[in-house]
Amino acid sequence: MRQRRLKNEINVVPYIDVMLVLLVIFMVTTPMMTGEVNLPSAGQASTKPDKFIRIQVEDNGSLKVFDVNGKSSKVKNLKELRETLAPMNIGDEKNPTAVLIAGDQDTQYKNITGVLGEVKKLGFRKVGLETAAK
């Protein structure tokens, strides 16, 4: 009688089948997890503040600041914007100075967020984005 020899091997075929099934599941579900960005529509405020500072962001990223009296001044970069806006923050707790940021629709989003960040760093509490009427 002949004795059978034992095999010391692992059968990997079932593991490959399981991995292929998992791969298909992940390939199908991954596009569902990365969705679109749905931004809310902007409505207009009931009334504009009596006195406000307006910062205009052009499509090329250049800035123009209008003080509460409507006098404009060109600003080259965010550092200059900080220097221009710092003395304009003269509001008190009851009546803080409002800032409206008007961005051109063709400007890059980073230009708007950069201006918004600088305005917030300076301590302005009433900050809004100006939009066109619908």
Buried (B, 14 or more C-beta within 10 A) or exposed (E): EEEEEEEEEEEEEEEEEEEEEEEEEEEEEEEEEEEEEEEEEEEEEEEEBEEBBBBBBBEEBBBBBBBBEEEEEEBEEBEBBBEBBEEBBEBEEEEBBBBBBBBBEEBBEEBBEBBBEBBEEBEBEEBBEBBEEE
